[in-house]
Amino acid sequence: MLSYWELDHWLDWDIIIIGGGIVGLSTAASLLESAPTKRVLVLERGIFPTGASTKNAGFACFGSLTELVEDRKTLSDSDVLSLVRTRWEGLRKLRVRLGDEELGYEQWGGYELISAEEDAYLSFLPEVNALLSGLFEKDVFQIQDELIEPFGFSRTHVSHLLLNPLEGQIHAGKMMRALLRYVQQLGGTILSGAKVLDIEEGSAEVEVITEAPIYSSPIRFRTEQLAICTNAFSKSFLPNLDIQAGRGQVLITEPLELPFKGVFHFQQGYYYFRNVGNRLLFGGGRNLDFVGENSQELITTPFIQSALEHLLQELILPGRSFEIAHRWAGIMAFGPNKQPICQKVSERIFAGIRLGGMGVAIGSQMGQDLCHLLLPSSDSFR
């Protein structure tokens, strides 16, 4: 049973946010920046954020050339530009809010490896640069083939190399600790280990029922408004929305000498690697088994991990020896296109989900957009 103090001071809130990842905490931050007196509670079911916020590769990126070319097949050019703008503004907001030192931010640039089979994508380079010039006022993507050999990549697999000097990298663990501290400093409350079992919306409030193992019955929190920020895990609350979980598997090597720094993509972003100090982080490969990787299970699989190791040896570090130090997985959310979902679901319930594997970039801006939905009358947004 709950104590008097718990009943009196812990159950009633102005706004509850389900999900303590980058979107949930960014939403809390935006709410408390614009309305400091609001009582804001964030509920996270895991000790760490459950999806990908502390499990991602730490790319501060907004889309490679081949990704954007593919996006133009399902979105209008104006929608593609809007999507890139959302990512870019989200990254800028994250850096301004927390500071580069707290993020472990480094801007070594972003690169895309183009195979001979993908040479046709280069014909779209002028078009995509022209499209993005409306936002960046300069060409974003540059051909840098002269770096292929100094970087040590296999010329059998890499025909061209593109540079995007605007991209950078972060330390995902530092980012989330800094964001957690920031929300707490603003007066927000975060409870981890708080698994939400059900949501009951009434005319005057929303009840959020959470698992409470040491109590005789679940704990029922009450709130005027509710924000769902659980990304790939949102189907249990929002069964009618088009959301598909997608697992991303990652490995990282023991320290070794690397001839490059920066973030790297290939095969429309399905593979990605970067330096982490003098280690190499490499992830992706869900395109090899979409059905198997459409999973909410946080495990690595021999099939994907073997494929990553093969590419690491054949393409990225040919002729080099390396040792794998660690492997892990994170869970992302996808839909029929790259557009995220940020919307009012009902009178008192709102959602900010389906980040399409771009949570680091989109998360801060989605938190701001969700804040505008929750507090439409506020004129004090920063």
Secondary structure, 3 states (H helix, E strand, C coil): CCCHHHHHHCCEEEEEEECCCHHHHHHHHHHHHHCCCCCEEEEECCCCCCCCCCCCCCEECCCCHHHHHHHCCCCCHHHHHHHHHHHHHHHHHHHHHHCHHHHCCECCCEEEEECHHHHHHHHHHHHHHHHHHHHHCCCCCEECHHHHHHHCCCCCCCCEEEEECCCEECCHHHHHHHHHHHHHHCCCEEEECCCEEEEEECCCCEEEEECCCCCCCCEEEEEEEEEECCHHHHHHCCCCCCCEEEEEEEEEECCCCCCCCCEEEECCCCEEEEEECCEEEEEECHHHCHHHHCCCCCCCCHHHHHHHHHHHHHHHCCCCCCCEEEEEEEEEEECCCCCCEEEECCCCEEEEECCCCCHHHHHHHHHHHHHHHHCCCCCCCC
